[in-house]
Amino acid sequence: MAALRSLLPCVPGLLRPRHGCAALRTFAAGAKFEYIITEKKGKAHNVGLIQLNRPKALNALCKGLITELSQALQAFEEDRAVGAIVLTGGEKVFAGGQHGSGSWAVRGAV
Ligand SMILES: C[C@@H](CO)C(=O)SCCNC(=O)CCNC(=O)[C@H](O)C(C)(C)COP(=O)(O)OP(=O)(O)OC[C@H]1O[C@@H](n2cnc3c(N)ncnc32)[C@H](O)[C@@H]1OP(=O)(O)O
């Protein structure tokens, strides 16, 4: 899981090694996310599912999505009941890459 988190651009203050389980407490308090959906799956509720949920922009990775993804990864990593994390995207695409400002940037990038 640490390897997975290391793939994410470090968001200051969120991925500090020992953040005192603050992320887990926020998470457990039923944090409402705007850009992701999280759930504990499996018979023993020991699989942390994170689904990218920004359908209008095809899950393009904006700062807010990365921040929430980092929080969810941190919380699942701190949750001793979770043994595996599954990261998934939408029906059409996993993610449209880094968020491009304005659709011209997106289409021009293709
Ligand atoms: C970090 C670096 C590494 O390379 C990057 O990630 S740079 C960004 C790389 N990503 C792209 O270049 C993907 C650009 N998107 C596309 O090529 C196409 O959207 C598509 C993924 C092939 C899907 O095409 P389709 O025609 O099915 O859908 P639309 O292009 O109409 O897109 C729907 C909707 O999503 C918005 N969107 C898609 N990708 C991004 C993006 N990367 N950033 C921001 N927004 C994105 C697109 O603007 C459309 O929104 P609308 O204009 O309808 O408001």
The ligand as an SDF file (V2000), in Angstrom:
LIG
                    3D

 54 56  0  0  0  0  0  0  0  0999 V2000
    0.3660   13.5450  -16.3450 C   0  0  0  0  0  0  0  0  0  0  0  0
    0.2550   13.5130  -17.8390 C   0  0  0  0  0  0  0  0  0  0  0  0
    0.8810   12.2000  -18.3280 C   0  0  0  0  0  0  0  0  0  0  0  0
    0.7830   12.1400  -19.6590 O   0  0  0  0  0  0  0  0  0  0  0  0
   -1.1880   13.5380  -18.2540 C   0  0  0  0  0  0  0  0  0  0  0  0
   -1.9990   12.7810  -17.7850 O   0  0  0  0  0  0  0  0  0  0  0  0
   -1.6070   14.7350  -19.4690 S   0  0  0  0  0  0  0  0  0  0  0  0
   -3.3870   14.4060  -19.7740 C   0  0  0  0  0  0  0  0  0  0  0  0
   -3.4760   13.1590  -20.6200 C   0  0  0  0  0  0  0  0  0  0  0  0
   -4.8770   12.8230  -20.8920 N   0  0  0  0  0  0  0  0  0  0  0  0
   -5.4410   13.0890  -22.0480 C   0  0  0  0  0  0  0  0  0  0  0  0
   -4.8690   13.6920  -22.9310 O   0  0  0  0  0  0  0  0  0  0  0  0
   -6.8450   12.5770  -22.1950 C   0  0  0  0  0  0  0  0  0  0  0  0
   -7.6530   13.6130  -22.8690 C   0  0  0  0  0  0  0  0  0  0  0  0
   -8.9870   13.0870  -23.0960 N   0  0  0  0  0  0  0  0  0  0  0  0
   -9.2690   12.3940  -24.1920 C   0  0  0  0  0  0  0  0  0  0  0  0
   -8.4520   12.1100  -25.0380 O   0  0  0  0  0  0  0  0  0  0  0  0
  -10.7090   12.0270  -24.3690 C   0  0  0  0  0  0  0  0  0  0  0  0
  -11.4920   12.7170  -23.4130 O   0  0  0  0  0  0  0  0  0  0  0  0
  -10.9460   10.4890  -24.1650 C   0  0  0  0  0  0  0  0  0  0  0  0
  -10.3770   10.0380  -22.8310 C   0  0  0  0  0  0  0  0  0  0  0  0
  -10.2840    9.6950  -25.3030 C   0  0  0  0  0  0  0  0  0  0  0  0
  -12.4530   10.2240  -24.2260 C   0  0  0  0  0  0  0  0  0  0  0  0
  -12.9730   10.8630  -25.3800 O   0  0  0  0  0  0  0  0  0  0  0  0
  -14.5570   11.0260  -25.5150 P   0  0  0  0  0  0  0  0  0  0  0  0
  -14.8260   11.6830  -26.8350 O   0  0  0  0  0  0  0  0  0  0  0  0
  -15.2130    9.7380  -25.1850 O   0  0  0  0  0  0  0  0  0  0  0  0
  -14.9950   12.0270  -24.3760 O   0  0  0  0  0  0  0  0  0  0  0  0
  -14.7200   13.6110  -24.3620 P   0  0  0  0  0  0  0  0  0  0  0  0
  -13.3760   13.9220  -24.9460 O   0  0  0  0  0  0  0  0  0  0  0  0
  -15.9300   14.3400  -24.8880 O   0  0  0  0  0  0  0  0  0  0  0  0
  -14.5920   13.8840  -22.7870 O   0  0  0  0  0  0  0  0  0  0  0  0
  -15.7730   13.9060  -21.9550 C   0  0  0  0  0  0  0  0  0  0  0  0
  -15.5630   15.0060  -20.9860 C   0  0  0  0  0  0  0  0  0  0  0  0
  -14.4150   14.7130  -20.1450 O   0  0  0  0  0  0  0  0  0  0  0  0
  -13.5150   15.7900  -20.2120 C   0  0  0  0  0  0  0  0  0  0  0  0
  -12.1430   15.3110  -20.1090 N   0  0  0  0  0  0  0  0  0  0  0  0
  -11.6020   14.2110  -20.6650 C   0  0  0  0  0  0  0  0  0  0  0  0
  -10.3080   14.0860  -20.3650 N   0  0  0  0  0  0  0  0  0  0  0  0
  -10.0090   15.1660  -19.5720 C   0  0  0  0  0  0  0  0  0  0  0  0
   -8.8040   15.6520  -18.9300 C   0  0  0  0  0  0  0  0  0  0  0  0
   -7.6580   14.9700  -19.0050 N   0  0  0  0  0  0  0  0  0  0  0  0
   -8.8930   16.8050  -18.2100 N   0  0  0  0  0  0  0  0  0  0  0  0
  -10.0550   17.4840  -18.1210 C   0  0  0  0  0  0  0  0  0  0  0  0
  -11.2380   17.1040  -18.7050 N   0  0  0  0  0  0  0  0  0  0  0  0
  -11.1820   15.9590  -19.4090 C   0  0  0  0  0  0  0  0  0  0  0  0
  -13.7530   16.4610  -21.5490 C   0  0  0  0  0  0  0  0  0  0  0  0
  -13.3380   17.8040  -21.4800 O   0  0  0  0  0  0  0  0  0  0  0  0
  -15.2500   16.3290  -21.6650 C   0  0  0  0  0  0  0  0  0  0  0  0
  -15.8570   17.3110  -20.8470 O   0  0  0  0  0  0  0  0  0  0  0  0
  -16.7930   18.4490  -21.5520 P   0  0  0  0  0  0  0  0  0  0  0  0
  -15.8600   19.1410  -22.5090 O   0  0  0  0  0  0  0  0  0  0  0  0
  -17.9180   17.6910  -22.2430 O   0  0  0  0  0  0  0  0  0  0  0  0
  -17.2380   19.3180  -20.3940 O   0  0  0  0  0  0  0  0  0  0  0  0
  1  2  1  0
  2  3  1  0
  2  5  1  0
  3  4  1  0
  5  6  2  0
  5  7  1  0
  7  8  1  0
  8  9  1  0
  9 10  1  0
 10 11  1  0
 11 12  2  0
 11 13  1  0
 13 14  1  0
 14 15  1  0
 15 16  1  0
 16 17  2  0
 16 18  1  0
 18 19  1  0
 18 20  1  0
 20 21  1  0
 20 22  1  0
 20 23  1  0
 23 24  1  0
 24 25  1  0
 25 26  2  0
 25 27  1  0
 25 28  1  0
 28 29  1  0
 29 30  2  0
 29 31  1  0
 29 32  1  0
 32 33  1  0
 33 34  1  0
 34 35  1  0
 34 49  1  0
 35 36  1  0
 36 37  1  0
 36 47  1  0
 37 38  1  0
 37 46  1  0
 38 39  2  0
 39 40  1  0
 40 41  1  0
 40 46  2  0
 41 42  1  0
 41 43  2  0
 43 44  1  0
 44 45  2  0
 45 46  1  0
 47 48  1  0
 47 49  1  0
 49 50  1  0
 50 51  1  0
 51 52  2  0
 51 53  1  0
 51 54  1  0
M  END
$$$$
